[in-house]
Amino acid sequence: MWPRGRTRAAGHGPLLCLPHLSPLNSGTSIALRGAENAAGTNWPAALSPSVPCAEPHTDSTRRVRPGLPALCPPLGSLDSFPLSRRRPGARFFRSLHARVTFGAWLFSSLPCPGSWPHLDMMGYLSERNIRQFIHKNIIHASEPMGDEMAHYLYVLQSITLNLLERRMRTPMDPYSQEQRELLQFLRHSAFELESEPSAGTVSAERRRSVCVTEFRKLGFQNYSNPAQDLHRTPPGLLALDNMVYFSRHCPSAYSRFVLENSSRDDKHECPFARSSIQLTLALCEILHVGEPCSETAQAFYLMFFGQDHFFQELFCICIQLQNKTWKEMRATQEDFDKVLQVVREQITRTLSLKPTSLELFKTRVNALNYSEILRLRQTERMHQEETLAAPVLELRERLKPELLQLIRQQRLLRLCEGTLFRKISSRRRQDKLWYCRLSPNHKVLHYGDVEQGVQSPPIESLPEKIPVADIKELLVGRECPHMKEKGSGKHNKDVLDLAFSISYDVEEYYLNFIAPTRYEFCLWMDGLNVLLGREMTSERTQSELDILLSMELKLRLLDLENISIPDAPPPVPNPPSNLNFCYDFSPHEQ
């Protein structure tokens, strides 16, 4: 138990006496003055006695932190403040002023970074469910959060994360029995199904060879002595703690990660241990672990107060993200730094969205795959290259008609080449083929059945014809006559996405198509729309237009590289005072 004391200054409000914890200064006390009844606020009974507080290294009297408001309540003991069970406390915290004052109380109760009772104080707050209380009654309160409270929560988050600094800056001791047992625990957890040779049946050299092989599969670079991989600080022992936490709390994901990559070729495997060490270092940098608190910052993560082990849980999500991104990039060992850079970008972009829970963070960060990262980079690169400046936008609009005409020509040429389609009967037999192509003068569609193996039949061998002028309507998906009776199965849905029909003639005959691929579907839809005098609406058109515009703009702006493009044209100068600047070209008299 921490010693407590209490006194009151004459003529003033309640004076809270907070004795130091240091045995060298057991008689020294510190005080925080509160306004008389906090300006008439009805404080809960839980905020009446004293609160334990920690002592800095040198000062005999605790200094009030910068930013502490002038009015503080009669601060209370956490022993008599069971926040998770006391209903009056929840009603009390509906007041914005009360929440801010509670933040000041909690802020002043925390020891300064680097003081020896730091860990004890944070553990004491954890025992009293302070995090759950903040998450429920402050973060999710109906009233908006003020700047002061945001700063207090930022400080609490920073101090809590800085508790990891000691492990982050401690290298692994190869002579520590406890740390060696943690390494062996990682090995046994990953390869527990494999038969390990017993001490009585094989030699020590054989057992050592098995250990080396399994540490190599775990992804250690120095697999003969894996402690060397954890000697670098940061991240030091914090990386080992994260790996052990992942293996204990997500055993199936841990085993799947290790066994999946150990079965791959050495060049293409994602090393678990190396990834964990570098990812831990990246998370420490992103979350500013070990950095001093700012006196004005207010940026904190809402999801931080929703978890007891925020850093470790975040690591468990991100290490699985790294394996997912590794497979998406089809990376090799030479691409390790590139993958880590993409993963870091995925994490920072998702954190910038301020997810309210780790589950929401996991959903969003997994949705931000490698393809999406490339698209975002391309968009940002366009902004950096000033492609959205007013003159460039004007040039872009001028280039659009020319490039759209180029796409139209390409679509018509593709229709002239033709495509091989399959007939799908009621029994879903796909053995019959037919071919359709546009005539070179773009006036007639030729089609007919073809034999298996014929790739591009001549136009004369296609007996059926449809004049383009007779085409009345273009139908897609379930509007097509041959798709109206299809069910809702996965196979039928895939067919629906590739189906289109054209109606022609006065009696409205139909020619039904099922494209072989989505790409062919887009080409035919665009080409038929061009023949009918309509706009091209497929996703391929917009994608190809963006690519062509980007390439054309870069070619046009090559001469302006490293030259800033103004947003507005230069001002027109004033007209001259007179226009008498005609030159007489007649020969001069001698």
Salt bridges, closest charged atoms under 4 A:
GLU36 OE1 - ARG8 NH2 3.55
ASP59 OD2 - ARG63 NE 2.98
ASP79 OD2 - ARG4 NH2 2.11
ASP79 OD1 - ARG128 NH2 2.78
GLU127 OE1 - ARG128 NH1 4.00
GLU143 OE1 - ARG99 NH2 3.97
GLU165 OE2 - ARG169 NE 2.96
GLU196 OE2 - ARG187 NH2 3.41
GLU196 OE1 - HIS188 ND1 3.46
GLU214 OE1 - ARG187 NH1 2.58
ASP241 OD2 - ARG167 NE 2.80
GLU260 OE2 - ARG264 NH2 2.76
GLU260 OE2 - LYS327 NZ 3.15
ASP266 OD1 - ARG216 NH1 3.54
GLU285 OE1 - ARG344 NH1 2.77
GLU291 OE1 - HIS288 ND1 3.16
ASP308 OD1 - ARG131 NE 2.75
GLU328 OE2 - LYS324 NZ 2.78
GLU345 OE2 - ARG349 NH2 2.85
GLU345 OE1 - ARG377 NH2 2.76
GLU372 OE2 - ARG375 NH2 2.51
GLU380 OE2 - ARG349 NH2 2.84
GLU394 OE2 - ARG398 NH2 2.91
GLU397 OE2 - LYS400 NZ 3.74
GLU417 OE1 - ARG414 NH1 3.74
ASP431 OD2 - ARG429 NH2 2.74
ASP449 OD1 - LYS423 NZ 2.87
GLU473 OE2 - ARG534 NH2 3.68
ASP494 OD2 - LYS490 NZ 3.49
ASP497 OD2 - LYS493 NZ 3.83
GLU520 OE2 - ARG414 NH2 2.62
ASP526 OD2 - ARG411 NE 2.99
GLU539 OE2 - ARG518 NE 3.04
GLU544 OE1 - ARG411 NH1 3.04
GLU544 OE2 - ARG540 NH2 3.20
ASP546 OD1 - ARG396 NH2 3.79
GLU552 OE2 - ARG556 NE 3.01
